[in-house]
């Protein structure tokens, strides 16, 4: 398989790789650093999901000023990216830099919530029809959609699915509409942030769309990626709406249900506990 990948890369860039080194981060496919004799290293991604979607998301984030790897070649079954040196270790200084970058990204707005096309979180499609209401978008295109996917996959029991639906039915009371839709990275957790010399070197593996910016904050919070240095800087740069803490668990339900869809039992207990904290 590695020989086949080397042949495909050589056909794309007109140079045979000198070495392929498998990297972490390939849960939904494989990721390799590709070394050459006469050019800079690249990253090669392969997988079942159409990788042109990732290329489009990276291009949109780059246009908005977020540091992401350059795309060298993009096909549905092979994506070649710039290789960025760095490590996924977020010191307080890096957290503050993450906050600066995401606060700036969230100032990129659109006419509605969604995206020009459906995007992906792993291999699961994220439907992104343009929607005027954030509450309706999150309720129907994220929470209900993910719950139905997990239920159909046999990973979300009926009782838990019913509790998720109760939250969905109450979203009008639980959530608020932002002033404008914000472009978000969508999957900015520890392994998707590379740092170097106390700054962000690159954000990786997006799941991009236009959303309420605080859904990104809630995801960072839920994954334990950042702490006070991030939130204090973000609040100083852009502000965090009053009541965010009461909405955070509602937003954590979406990634939790997605993780139930992919991984099943390890996340069902956490999903049940989060629902209980919300009173459902």
N, C-alpha and C positions, 0 to 999 in steps of 0.2 A: 504493500500500500504506500509506503514511504517513497519507493521508487516511482510509482505512478504519480504521486504528488509532485516529485521533483521534475518529472517530464512535463506535467501540466504547467508548472511554474516557468520552466524554461521556455515553453511555447508562448507564454504571456509576456515575458520580459527579454527574450532573446539571449539569455545567459543561464547556463546550467548551475544550480545551487552547489556550493561546496559542502554545505552541511545543513541538516534540518534538526532543530532541537525542539522537542515538544515542551510547551509551556503550560502552566496552570491556567484555569479559566475556560476550559473546554467542556463544561457540563452538557451543553447542548450541541456539541460538535467537537472538532479538534482545532488546536491553535499551535502553530509552530513558528519559531524564529528561523528565518531563512538567511543563511550566511552565503556570501558570494566572494569570489576572488577579487573582483574589480569594481564593486559597487557597494553602497551601504546596505546593511541588513534590512530585511522586510519582515513583516508578520503575515503569515498565510493562515486564513481561516477557511475551514470547510464544515459542512453540516447539512442537515435536512431542510432547514428553513432557508427561504430565498435571501441570499446575502446582499443582493442589490438593495433590499430594504434598509439594511444597516448602512450601506454606502450613502443612501439618500438622507438618512437621519444625520450622519456625520457631516455631510455637506451643509445641511441646514444649520447645525450647531456651529460649524466653522464660520458660516456667513454671519452669524450672530456674535462672533467674537470669542466663543468658548474654545479653549485649547483642546484639540482632539487630533488624533493621528491623520495625516494626509492619506487620501485614497489613491493608490497607484493603479489598480485594476479592479474592476467589479463585475462579477458574474454571479448568477444565482447559486452556483456550487463552488465558487472560489473567489475569495476576497483577499487582495494584497494591500497591506497598509504599511505606512511608515512604522519602523520600529523605534519606540520611545524608551530611553533608559529611565528607570525610576523604580520606586518600591511603594507598596501599599501600606505605608506607615504614616498615620496622620498625627503629627505633633500639634500642639496648640497653634504654632505659627502656620502650619499647613491648613488647619481648620479655618483660620481666619482668611486665608487665601481662597479656600473653597467658598466661603461665604461671599467674598468680593466677587468671584466669578459668577456664582449662581444669582446673586442679587442683580448683577448686570444682565445676565441672560434673561431673567424674569421681567426685565423691562421691554423685551421684545414681544410685541402684542399682535393679535390678529382680530378679525371681525367677529369671530365666534370660537367656540370650543371644539376641538377636534384636530384634524390635520388634512393635508391634501390627499392622503392615502391611508389605508390601514397600516399600522406598524406592528411590531412584534415585541413580546416580552418572552425571551427564550424562543420557543417555537410556537407559542400560543399567540394567535392573532389578537391585536387590540383594535377593535372597530372604532373608526374615527369620523363618523359623519358629522358635518358641521352642525352644531347645535347652539341655539341662542342662550339656553339656560345651563349654567354649570351644574346645578343640582340635578337636573334631568339627565345630563350627560353622565355624571358620576354614578347616579342611581342605575341607569339602564345600560350604559355602554361599558361600565366597569364592574360594579358590584353584582348586579343581576346576571350580566353576561358571564363573569368568571364563575359564579355559583352554579349556573346551568352547565358550564363546561365541566366543572369538577363533579357535579352530580351525574352527568352522562358518562363520565369516566369511571364511575363507581367509587369515587374517593370521598365524596361528601354525603354523609348519611342524611336521610330525610329529615330527622329532627333538627340537625344543625342547619340544613338548608332552609328550613322553616324559620329559624331564628334570624338567619341572614336576611331573609325576605321581610321579616318584621322591621328590621333596621331600614331596609330599602324603602319600605312604605312610609317610614317616618322621616325620610331625608329632608323633606321641605322644612321640618321643624329643627332638624339636627345641624344642617349646614347653612351657609350663607353664600350669596352671590358676590364675587369680587368686582372691583371697578372695571377690570378688563381681563381677557384671557392672556396668560403668560406662557411663553415657550419654556418647557421644562426638559431636563435631561431624561428623567423618568426612571433611571436605575442607578442613581449615584450612591452606591454603597462602597465600603472599604476597598474591595477588590477591583472596583471600576474607577479608582482614583490613583494615578501614579504621581508620586511626589519626588522632588529632587532639590537639594539645597534649600529646604524650608519653604518651597513653593510647589504649586501644582504644575506638573509637567504635562499631563494629559488626562482627560476624562475618556473612559472607554465604554463600549457596549451600551449605547443608549436605548431607551424605549420611548422615544420622543412624541410629544403632542402638545397642544395648547390647552392649559388647564388653569385651575386656581393654584397659584404658586405654593400655597401652604400644603398641598398634597405632596410636593417634593420635600418640604420640611418634615412632614410627618413620616415619610419613608426613611429619611436620614435618621430620624429619631428612633423609629421602630427597629432599624438594623443596628443601632448602637454605633453608627459610623462616626458621629460627632457629638460634642457636648457643649458646655457653656461657652468656650471660645468661639465656636461657630455661631451659636444663637445670639450671643451678645453683639458680634460684629454684624450679622445679618440684620438684626433689629436696628442697629445704628445706621446701616447703609440704606435699608429699604423700609424697615418697619414690619412688625408682625402684628396682625390684626388682633384686637381683644377677643378673647374666647377661643383662641387657637387650641389651648390645652383641652377644652371640652370637645373639640372636633378631631383631635389627633387620633383617637382610637377608632373613630368612624372611618378615617382614611387608612388606618392600618389594616382594616378588614380586607381591602382589595388585595394587597400583596400576600396576606395570610391565606386567602382563598386560592390564589394562584399557586402558592406553595403546597397547599393541600392537593391541588390538581396534579402537581408534579411529583410530590414526595409522600403524600398520604398521611399516615398515622403520626409521624413526628410533629406535625403542625395542627392536627385536629384539636389536641388539648389546649394549645395556645389560642386557637380560634375560639373555642368554647369559653375560655377565661376572659378573653377580650370582650366577647358578647355579654358575659355576665357583668363586667365592669360598666358596660353601657346600660345595663338594666334589662337585657333581653335574654 
